[in-house]
Amino acid sequence: MTDAPEPPLLLIAAGGTGGHMFPAQALAEAMIARGWRVKLSTDERGARYAGNFPKAVTIEQVASATFARGGVVAKAGVPLRIARGVAAALWAMRKDRPAVVVGFGGYPSIPALTAAGILRLPRMIHEQNGVLGRVNRIFAPKVNRIACGIWPTDLPRGVKGIHTGNPVRQAVLDRAGAPYVAPDGVLHVLVIGGSQGARVLSKVVPDAFGRLPRPMRERLRISHQARAEDAEAVTRSYRDSAIQAEVRPFFDDVPERIAQAQLVISRSGASSIADITVIGRPSVLIPFAAAAGDHQTANARPLVQGRAASILPEAQLDPITLSEHITAILNQPEAARGMAANALALGRADATERLVEVVEDLRTK
C-alpha cells in the first residue's frame, strides 16, 4: 500500500498592507477549500497583517526592505536584505517545492518571486490597481500570468493580463446585486475616504451637502467616515445645515450601508471600487492625489467611461463643484438607476473563483 500523494503547495508572497493582503487571504481560503496546502511568504511587518488568514496557512518570514523609507544608510542595506530573503526563499522552496508561486505586490514579495524564477517554478502576480505597483512592474515581463483587478490595467508593452477582478469579502458577496432604490424618497449617502487623505473629504463634503436646497437636505441620511480628530467638526457642520448624519472613524457594516445608499462618495482605492461595483451603486469618486502612479485615477476611469460614476480630481474639489456632482445624481432618479446598473455590470463577484482558475491552469502548464 502506497502513501497518498501530498497535496500541491501554493506559495503566496505579499507585502504588509491591506490592499495586498486581503486578496491574498481570499485566494488562500479558496485554495485550502480545494485541498491545496498554502504558505504565505512575507516580512515581519506583513506577518502582523496576517492574523485573519486561515490557521492552515504556514507563514514564512523572509528578510525584505524598501527603498521608499529610511535614510541613506538604511537604503544602502536594502539589496543585502533582499538577497538574504532570496537565499532563505530558495532554501525553503528546495525543501518543499511549490506547485505555483503567486505575488500580490509589495517589497516582501520580491524574495519568493525571485527564488521561483531561479528554480523555474510557475509564477504569477495579481495587481489590484489600474497601474502596476513598483514590484509588480518589475516582475510583469518575467512571470507566466498577470491577473488584473481593474480593467484595463496599464501593462508594459507586449505584456498581456487576465481580468479576474479583485476578491471581495463575504459580507459584500452577501449583498451582491442588491436591488437599487432610486432617489425619490429618503436619500441615503455613504461617504468613505479610506485611511489616507480622508481629511480633505471631511473638510469639503459637509459643506457641499449644506449647499443643497433645504427640502433636499431634510431627506438626507448620511453615513460619513471621518478621522477621530475630525469627527466633531464634521458632525457640527452637518448639524448646522440641518442634515441628519452619522459620523464615525470606522463603520463595520460598510457593505450594508453601500447596499442601502442611493449614492456613494468615495476615494477610488481598489477595494472600494470592488465593493461598489459588486453591489452596484452610483458613485462620485475622488482619487487620492498622492497615490503612487496616480493609480486611483486609473481605478476610477473604467467606472466613468462605463457611466457608473462621476470623477472629481482632488485639485478640482471644492464644495460648489461637489454639490453639482451630487445634485446631478440625486435629482435624476432614472439616471441614478442606470448608473447603479452600469456599476453592477462592471463588478466581478466571482473574482476569487477567476483567480483560482488562473492558478490551477498555471499548475497544469
LINKANOR-V850028 format. One record per residue. N is the residue number from 1. PHI is phi in radians with two decimals (none if undefined). OMEGA is omega in radians with two decimals (NA if undefined). Layout:
# LINKANOR-V850028
n: [N	N]
phi: [PHI	PHI]
omega: [OMEGA	OMEGA]
This chain:
# LINKANOR-V850028
n: [1	2	3	4	5	6	7	8	9	10	11	12	13	14	15	16	17	18	19	20	21	22	23	24	25	26	27	28	29	30	31	32	33	34	35	36	37	38	39	40	41	42	43	44	45	46	47	48	49	50	51	52	53	54	55	56	57	58	59	60	61	62	63	64	65	66	67	68	69	70	71	72	73	74	75	76	77	78	79	80	81	82	83	84	85	86	87	88	89	90	91	92	93	94	95	96	97	98	99	100	101	102	103	104	105	106	107	108	109	110	111	112	113	114	115	116	117	118	119	120	121	122	123	124	125	126	127	128	129	130	131	132	133	134	135	136	137	138	139	140	141	142	143	144	145	146	147	148	149	150	151	152	153	154	155	156	157	158	159	160	161	162	163	164	165	166	167	168	169	170	171	172	173	174	175	176	177	178	179	180	181	182	183	184	185	186	187	188	189	190	191	192	193	194	195	196	197	198	199	200	201	202	203	204	205	206	207	208	209	210	211	212	213	214	215	216	217	218	219	220	221	222	223	224	225	226	227	228	229	230	231	232	233	234	235	236	237	238	239	240	241	242	243	244	245	246	247	248	249	250	251	252	253	254	255	256	257	258	259	260	261	262	263	264	265	266	267	268	269	270	271	272	273	274	275	276	277	278	279	280	281	282	283	284	285	286	287	288	289	290	291	292	293	294	295	296	297	298	299	300	301	302	303	304	305	306	307	308	309	310	311	312	313	314	315	316	317	318	319	320	321	322	323	324	325	326	327	328	329	330	331	332	333	334	335	336	337	338	339	340	341	342	343	344	345	346	347	348	349	350	351	352	353	354	355	356	357	358	359	360	361	362	363	364	365]
phi: [none	-1.71	-1.23	-1.16	-1.09	-1.23	-1.02	-1.11	-1.87	-1.82	-1.82	-1.81	-2.05	-2.63	-1.49	-1.63	-2.28	-1.03	-1.04	-1.49	-1.37	-1.14	-1.13	-1.11	-1.12	-1.05	-1.16	-1.02	-1.06	-1.19	-1.24	-1.09	-1.09	-1.66	1.61	-1.43	-1.58	-2.36	-2.11	-1.96	-1.80	-2.69	-1.72	-1.05	-1.15	-1.11	-1.08	-1.23	-1.66	-1.73	-1.11	-1.65	-1.17	-0.97	-1.12	-1.25	-1.40	-1.49	-1.79	-1.96	-1.56	-2.16	-1.26	-2.70	-2.89	-2.21	-1.41	-1.42	-2.27	1.62	-1.52	-1.08	-1.12	-1.09	-1.19	-1.14	-1.54	-1.06	-1.01	-1.14	-1.13	-1.14	-1.07	-1.10	-1.12	-1.10	-1.07	-1.15	-1.14	-1.06	-1.06	-1.15	-1.24	-1.22	-1.31	-2.48	-1.32	-1.24	-1.37	-2.57	-2.08	-2.12	-1.81	-1.94	1.72	1.58	-1.02	-1.11	-1.49	-1.09	-1.00	-1.15	-1.16	-1.16	-1.09	-1.09	-1.15	-1.09	-1.53	1.03	-1.55	-1.04	-2.50	-2.57	-2.23	-2.08	-1.88	-1.37	-1.80	-1.36	-2.21	-1.06	-1.19	-1.00	-1.21	-1.10	-1.17	-1.12	-1.55	-0.91	-1.32	-1.89	-1.54	-1.41	-2.53	-2.22	-1.65	-2.00	-1.40	-1.94	-2.26	-1.41	-1.85	-1.27	-1.92	-1.04	-0.98	1.49	-1.74	-1.90	-2.06	-2.08	-1.43	-1.72	1.51	-1.79	-1.01	-2.08	-1.30	-1.07	-1.07	-1.33	-1.05	-1.12	-2.02	-1.01	1.16	-0.99	-0.93	-1.62	-1.65	-1.08	-1.32	-2.19	-2.40	-1.14	-1.90	-1.57	-2.28	-1.95	-2.05	-2.24	-2.02	1.29	-1.38	-1.88	1.35	-1.17	-1.05	-1.15	-1.18	-1.16	-1.39	-1.72	-1.08	-1.03	-1.15	-1.11	-1.19	-1.15	-1.53	-1.27	-1.02	-0.97	-1.01	-1.31	-1.07	-1.20	-1.56	-1.32	-2.34	-1.81	-1.89	-2.16	-1.49	-2.39	-1.05	-0.97	-1.26	-1.78	-1.05	-1.11	-1.15	-1.14	-1.05	-1.12	-1.08	-1.14	-1.10	-1.14	-1.71	1.01	-1.97	-1.37	-2.49	-1.90	-2.01	-2.49	-1.22	-2.67	-1.90	-1.58	-2.25	-0.98	-1.00	-1.13	-1.25	-1.09	-1.08	-1.42	-1.32	-1.56	-2.71	-2.07	-1.90	-2.67	-1.10	-1.99	-1.18	-1.04	-1.17	-1.11	-1.06	-1.08	-1.08	-1.10	-1.40	-1.16	-1.41	1.59	-2.42	-1.11	-2.58	-1.89	-1.81	-2.15	-1.03	-1.21	-1.10	-1.61	-1.08	-0.98	1.15	0.90	-1.20	-1.22	-1.16	-1.10	-1.12	-1.33	-0.98	-1.06	-1.23	-1.18	-1.15	-1.55	1.00	-1.87	-2.72	-1.94	-2.05	-2.32	-1.01	-1.03	-1.14	-1.84	-1.37	-2.62	-1.01	-1.15	-1.13	-1.12	-1.06	-1.17	-1.12	-1.10	-1.09	-1.05	-1.61	-1.28	-1.61	-2.28	-0.95	-1.23	-1.13	-1.11	-1.08	-1.13	-1.10	-1.07	-1.13	-1.15	-1.09	-1.08	-1.12	-1.54	-1.27	-2.24	-1.14	-1.74	-1.02	-1.09	-1.10	-1.10	-1.16	-1.04	-1.06	-1.13	-1.09	-1.19	-1.15	-1.14	-1.09	-1.46	-1.31]
omega: [-3.11	3.10	3.08	3.14	3.14	3.12	3.11	-3.11	2.98	3.05	3.11	3.12	-3.05	3.08	-2.98	2.98	3.13	-3.12	3.09	-2.94	-3.10	3.10	3.07	3.11	-3.14	3.12	3.13	3.14	-3.09	-3.11	3.06	3.11	3.13	3.04	3.10	2.87	-3.09	2.99	3.06	3.07	-3.11	3.11	-3.07	3.14	-3.13	-3.13	3.13	3.14	-3.01	-3.06	-3.11	3.07	3.09	-3.12	3.13	-3.13	3.04	-3.12	3.11	3.12	3.10	3.11	3.08	-3.13	-3.14	3.06	-3.02	-3.10	3.07	-3.13	-3.07	-3.11	-3.14	-3.13	3.12	-3.13	-3.09	-3.12	3.14	3.13	3.11	3.12	3.09	3.11	3.12	3.14	3.13	3.13	3.10	3.14	-3.12	-3.10	3.10	3.11	-3.09	-2.95	3.10	3.02	3.13	3.05	-3.12	3.08	3.14	3.09	-3.08	-3.10	3.11	3.11	-3.09	-3.08	-3.09	-3.13	3.11	3.13	3.12	3.09	3.13	-3.11	3.13	3.09	3.04	-3.11	-3.13	3.05	2.99	3.11	-3.07	-3.00	-3.14	3.05	-3.12	3.00	-3.04	-3.08	3.13	3.12	3.10	-3.03	-3.04	-3.13	-2.98	-3.05	-3.10	-3.13	3.01	3.08	-3.03	3.11	3.11	3.14	0.00	3.04	3.12	-3.10	3.08	-3.13	3.10	-3.14	-3.12	3.12	3.09	-3.12	3.06	-2.97	3.10	3.10	3.08	-3.10	-3.03	-3.14	3.07	3.12	3.13	-3.13	-3.13	3.11	3.11	-3.11	-3.12	3.08	-3.08	-3.07	3.09	3.07	3.03	-3.07	3.09	3.14	3.07	3.11	-3.13	-3.05	-3.06	-3.08	-3.11	3.00	-3.10	-3.07	-3.12	3.08	3.13	3.13	-2.97	-2.99	-3.14	3.13	3.12	3.10	3.13	3.14	3.11	3.10	-3.07	3.13	3.13	3.13	-3.11	3.13	-3.03	2.97	-2.99	2.95	-3.02	3.06	-3.11	3.07	-3.09	-3.10	3.13	-2.96	-3.09	-3.14	3.13	3.13	-3.14	3.14	3.10	-3.12	3.13	3.12	-3.14	3.14	3.07	-3.08	3.01	-3.06	3.14	3.04	-3.09	3.02	3.13	3.13	-3.10	3.13	3.12	-3.14	3.04	-3.11	-3.12	-2.96	2.92	-3.13	3.03	3.02	-2.92	2.79	-3.11	2.97	-3.05	-3.12	3.12	3.11	3.14	-3.13	-3.09	-3.08	3.12	3.09	3.07	-3.12	3.03	-3.13	2.88	-3.05	-3.11	-3.07	3.07	-2.98	-3.07	-3.14	-3.11	3.12	-3.07	-3.03	3.13	3.04	3.09	3.12	-3.08	-2.98	-3.14	3.13	3.13	3.13	3.12	3.12	3.09	-3.06	2.92	-3.10	3.13	3.13	-3.08	3.14	-3.14	-3.05	3.02	-3.06	-3.09	-3.11	3.13	3.11	3.11	3.10	-3.14	-3.11	-3.11	-3.14	-3.03	3.12	-3.14	-3.05	-3.10	3.08	3.11	3.11	3.10	3.09	3.11	3.13	3.12	3.10	-3.14	3.14	-3.13	-3.06	3.09	3.13	-3.12	-3.07	-3.13	3.13	3.10	3.14	3.09	-3.13	3.13	3.14	-3.08	3.08	-3.13	-3.14	-3.07	-3.09	NA]
